[in-house]
Amino acid sequence: ANAISDENDAPDSGKPEYYRTIKADGKTVLWEGSIGAEGADLNMDGAEIKKGARVGISSLIYILPE
């Protein structure tokens, strides 16, 4: 899998609760999951995003359907 790049200039502030992975067509949702500092589907460096700050993802878990 490809590495997940940091966002070096977050466009807005807030506490994310979920994420969506969208197909290249910009419309089709492939999957979605929870966001948190740890123990979530997508773990971030912190629980809140601040406008203009760096946002990093420390891990992402995706389980393929059987």
Disulfide bonds with the S-S distance in Angstrom:
none
